[in-house]
Amino acid sequence: FAKAERPRNVYLMEGYFDVAIAHQVGVKNTVGIMGTALTSAHISMLESLGVGEVTLCLDQDAAGIRTTLEIIQEFISNPYRFRLSVKTLPDGMDPDEVLLSNDGLKTFNELRTVTAFEYWIEHEWRVKNHQTEQDKTALLEEACQIIASESSPLRREQMAEVLVGLSEFELSHIRSQ
């Protein structure tokens, strides 16, 4: 990005075609990782540009979902100097497919964007189908460790509320963890 064009929010997509279509329809704040790995070089470049938020917008196939979760895990372990969120594309779709559909830009803009934590916890809850008390407790403990590692009290509270919304746990129980 040229200095005058540096956006505060960047959509991170997988490849050239996704980025080219996004630019073509007017979503200029997109960059591609050219594959399914966010490298330390990518992170350094985004941080050096002063990006405030990166929104993952990867293909919703198995590889894209796996990469999204890997990036989130890396982010949780080693927080970046930008916020991380996820654009929730329809199952099985790529960003270019959404953008090229009828009312593509409008549809893209109306898709739900969630925090990295929210995407991760929704995925864990839905996919791993935590049905036993032991499974639920293990997920609660893991989620509470992630929440506790957040430096912002406001974000910790927001993360706890997301967990409450997905589970039958009370907010007071989550706070006590």
N, C-alpha and C positions, 0 to 999 in steps of 0.2 A: 504494500500500500504506500502511496506517496504520503508525505507528512500531512498535507492538508486533508487527505482522504481517510485518515486513520479512524476507523469506527471504534466506539467503546464496546460494542457487542459484535462478535464474529460467529458466523455459522461455520462449523467444521464438518465438511463432507468427505466422502471417500475418494472420489476421483474426478478426473478432468470433465467428464460429461455432466456430472451433477453440478459442478461449479459453472461450467459454460452455460447450461440451461438456466441456472439461477441468475447469472448476470444478464442473460438475454431477456428474462422476464422482469428484471428490475431489482432483484435481490443482490446488491453489489457487495455487501459485507460477507462474502463467502470465501473460504479457502479450502483447499483439498489436501488431505494427507497422502494421497496417491497410493492407497492400499488400505490395509486394515491394522495399522500400528501408528500410534501417536508416539513419536520419538522424543528424546530429550532435546534434540535440535528444534523440533516443532515448538516445544514448550518454551525454550529460550527465545525463539523468534517472537512468539506471541507476547511473552512477558516484556521483551525489549520494545515492542511496539506500544506498550501501555494499554493493552486490551484489558477491559474491566470484567468482561464476561465472555465465556466461550460456550456456545450452545452446540452440543453434539447433534448432528443430523445425519446419522449413518444409515445405510441400507437396513431394512428390517428383515433381512434374511438371517440365517444362523450365524454367519461370520460377522455381520454388522452388529447383531445383538451381543455376541460374545465380546467383540472389541469394545462396544460401549461399556459393558460391565467391567472389562479389564481396565479401561481408562478411569472409570469411577473408582475402582479398587486402588489404583495407583494414586489418584487424587486424594483419597481418604488417608492413605499411608503417608503421602508427601504433598501436603497442600501447595497449590500453585499460588501465584500472586494475582490470580483472577478467579472469579466465581465460575462454577461449572454447572450447566443445566443441560437438559435433553429435550429436543423437539420430538414429540410422540407421533411418529408417522403411523399410518395404518399398517397392520400386519402384512409382511411380505412385500411392501412397497419400497421403492427407492425415492430419494428426493426429486429426481428428474421426472419420475412418473407422476408424482403429485403435481409438480409445477406445470407439466404439459397437459394435465387433465382439464376438462371444462372448468372454468373459474379457478384455474390452478393457483395463481398468486393469492387470490382471496382464500382459497382452501388452505394453502400453506400457512398464511398469516393467522388463520383461525385455529390451526392445530394447537393442542395443549402443549405448553412448555412447562416442564417440572424441574425441580432441583435434582442434582445428582443423587442425593440421598433418597428422595422420593422415588425416583426411577428404580434405584437399587432395591429399596424395601418392597415396593410393589412387585417387582420381578421375583424376589425371594419368596414373598408370601404366596404369590400366584403359582409360580412354577414348581416350587418345592412342596407346595400344598401341605403346610405345617398343620397336621391334624392332631397329633398326639400332644399331650401337655409337655412332654420332654422336648419335642421339636419346637414348640412355641416358646418355651423357656429359653432354649438355646438361641433362637433368633432374637428374642428380646434382649438377652445378654449381649449378643454381638451388636445389635442396633444401639443399645445404651452405651457401649464402649465408644462407638462412632460419635454419638451425640455428645458424650463427655469430652471428646477430643476437640470439639468445635470451640473456638475461642470467643465467639460472639454469643452473649446471653440471649439475644433476640433470635438468632438462628437456632440455638439449642432448643428454645421453646417451640419454634416452628417445626423443627424436626420431631420433637416429642408429640406434637399435635398430629403430624402425619402418621406416626406410629399408632396413636390412639385411634385414628380414623380407619386404619386397616385391621386392627385387632380388637379383641374384647378387653384389653388391658385399660385400666383407669390411668388418667394422667398422673395422679398422685403416686401410683405404683411405679410408673416409669421414672418420675422424678426421684424416687427413693433409690433407684438402681444406680 
